[in-house]
Amino acid sequence: MKWLSEIRFTGSATLHGGALVANYPWDGTSDGRKHYYSCPDDDTFRFLASTYSQSHRNMSLSTEFPGGITNGAFWYPIYGAMQDWNYIHAGCFELTLEVSDDKWPMIDEIPTLWEHNKMSLLNLAASVLKTGVHGRIFASDSGTPLPGFITIKGINYTVNAGRAFGDYHRLLVPGERYEVMATMPGYKSKATTISLGETAMTVDFILDPETTTERYLWRTSGCNCGGSSSSSKFGLEMFWTLHFEVYVVIIILLFWFLIRRRLKSNLSNDKQHAARSSLLPA
């Protein structure tokens, strides 16, 4: 878990025995019962699982699992599975690959298992690299990379860009149209529509900083205030925030005016005192 939190993996797989099927999330259900329970990226997971199954010697020919793939919860629900945890907490698309009907294969069967699964493993790794959309997120004012967020319209899932380089890779099913959006607090969001082919597409985002007003509104948007008093308070705070520099200048000018007036008054008093002194008899 620590490793996954330190390094952003795009995809992964665990190898199991006891069945011949490519298993994808979710593994558990909200009601604890056995039924199909899809995650937000169900289509993408089905694509990845099918890539593995169809590249296998005979997995896709399964009579128990149509196409050689299955939703984990539809097979049998379990909770705390690694593939679910990876998807939720690490942004990593993981499959559970059951690579042999024999739970405990003999050592002399390993070369055969390797031959049956070799192309599946290679094609799965290639599909993770060659499908989806990837790129980087930059700030328009400084050109620095931004650790922003990538979302796809209609899919309730967020991919985080890297902190060092602002890079992201978002797995998606080829041959579809998607609206891709990049967001970052303090910057204006940007979206673009892409038609994804059979290979990955590069889309970089350059985000503009929000104005002072927009940043203020963003900071206060979480306030659950109501009523006229709250509105008045918001208006006063808004006015103060936007005109702070003006207030500083006015205060400085006021002090300057008062000091100048005091100096003139003192000078006038000194002159009058000197005049009275000159009129007194010696």
C-alpha positions, 0 to 999 in steps of 0.5 A: 500500500505504501508503495502504491501511494508513492508510485502512481501505477496505471495498471496491474494484475495478480495471478491466481489459480483454481479457475480460468478467468479474468476477474475485474471490479467490483469484488464486493457489493453494497448489499452483501449479495451475489450479483453484478456490481459495476464500478465507474470504469466498468467498460474499461475493465471489461476491455482489459479483461477481454484483451487478456482472455482473447489472447489466451490459449483457451480462456475465452472458450470458457463455458462457465464464464462467457468470454472468459471474463467475470465481474468479481461480485457476480462470481462471488462477492468478497471484501477488501480485495486488492483490485478494489483497493487499488482502484479506489485508493491508488488510481490503479486499474487491476485485474485478478487473473485466474490462470489455471483450473488447477489450484496447485499445479505441479512444477513441471506444468509451469512452462505450459502455463507460461506458454498459455499466458505469455501473450496475454500478459504481454498484450495486457501490458501493451494495452495499458500503455497504448490505449487511453489519453495521456499528457501533462497539465501546466500553468499558463502564467509560469509554465510549471507543471500542475498536480491537477485532476483529470475527469471524464464526463459521464464517468464518476472517477478522477485520475490525479496528475503527478506532482513533479511533472503534472503527467497523467495517463487515463485508461479508456476504451478505444473507438469512443468519444470522450470529454476530458476535463483538467482541473486544479484549485486556483486555476480555470478548468479546461475541457476538450472532446476527443475521438479515441482511436486504437492508440493512446492520444496525447492531450496537454492542458494549459490552465489559466489562473483565476482572477482575484474575484474568482479565487475569493469566490472559490475560497468562500464557496464552501460557506453554507450561509443563508439570510440577508445578514450573511449576504450583507457580510459577504458583500462587505468582505468582498468589497474589503478584499477587492479594495484593500490597496485603495484603503491603504493609500487613503490611510497613508494620505490621511496621515500625511494630511494630518501631519502636514496640518500639525506642522503648519499649526506649530509653525504659525504658533511659533511665528505669533509667539516671536511677534509678541516677544518683539513687541514687549518693552525691554 
